[in-house]
Amino acid sequence: MEKRTVTIKHRFGIHARPAAKIVALCNSFASDIEIVKEGEEPANGKNILDVMMLAAAPGVDLELRARGEDAETAMRQLAELMESDFDSNEV
């Protein structure tokens, strides 16, 4: 299992548009991907409702977890997306 911790930097946090980009990216990988906000149940990175329910505001740390054949690549690309300005990144 690959793990990474990221800090949300987007000024509005994870709302509908960033959540959609996260889910689209996660769905491009075969690996199972979870996103964990401290003290909460893991969110399925491939499920938009799970990702939106994180309600991750700017400055929030999230743990990313991936298990599967492309887990390392998934973690790298997902971390890059989540630590960026979602509006300026192509998914």
C-alpha positions in Angstrom: 0.0 0.0 0.0 1.2 3.5 -1.0 0.5 6.4 1.4 1.0 10.1 1.2 -0.2 13.1 3.3 -1.3 16.2 1.4 -2.4 19.6 2.5 -5.3 21.2 0.7 -4.1 24.6 -0.7 -7.0 25.6 -3.0 -8.6 28.7 -1.4 -12.0 27.1 -1.5 -11.0 23.6 -0.4 -12.6 20.6 -2.0 -16.0 21.5 -3.4 -17.9 20.1 -6.4 -15.5 21.0 -9.2 -12.3 19.8 -7.4 -14.1 16.7 -6.2 -15.1 15.8 -9.8 -11.4 16.2 -10.9 -10.2 14.0 -8.0 -12.8 11.3 -8.9 -11.9 11.4 -12.6 -8.2 11.0 -11.8 -8.8 8.2 -9.3 -11.0 6.4 -11.9 -8.2 6.4 -14.4 -6.2 4.0 -12.2 -6.8 0.3 -11.5 -5.7 0.7 -7.9 -8.2 1.1 -5.0 -7.8 4.6 -3.6 -8.9 6.0 -0.3 -8.8 9.5 1.1 -8.8 10.0 4.8 -9.5 13.1 6.8 -8.4 12.7 10.4 -11.0 11.2 12.7 -13.3 10.1 9.9 -14.0 7.0 7.9 -12.0 6.6 4.7 -13.6 8.0 1.5 -13.5 6.0 -1.7 -11.6 8.2 -4.1 -13.7 6.9 -7.0 -17.0 8.0 -5.5 -17.9 11.7 -5.8 -20.3 11.7 -2.8 -17.5 10.2 -0.6 -15.0 12.8 -1.8 -17.4 15.7 -1.3 -18.4 14.5 2.2 -14.8 15.1 3.2 -15.6 18.8 3.3 -11.8 19.5 3.2 -11.2 23.2 3.7 -7.9 25.0 2.8 -5.1 23.9 5.2 -6.7 20.5 6.0 -4.3 17.5 5.8 -5.6 14.4 4.1 -4.0 11.0 3.9 -4.0 9.3 0.5 -3.9 5.5 0.3 -3.7 3.4 -2.8 -3.4 -0.4 -3.2 -2.8 -2.0 -6.6 -0.5 -2.3 -9.6 -0.4 1.4 -10.3 -0.5 2.7 -6.7 2.7 4.6 -6.9 1.8 6.6 -10.0 -1.7 7.2 -8.6 -0.4 8.6 -5.4 2.1 10.9 -7.2 -0.5 12.3 -9.6 -3.3 12.6 -7.0 -1.0 14.4 -4.5 0.1 16.8 -7.3 -3.6 17.5 -8.1 -4.7 17.9 -4.5 -1.9 20.3 -3.5 -2.5 22.5 -6.6 -5.0 25.1 -7.7 -7.6 22.7 -9.1 -8.8 25.2 -11.7 -5.5 25.4 -13.5 -4.9 21.7 -13.8 -6.0 19.4 -16.5 -7.1 16.0 -15.4 
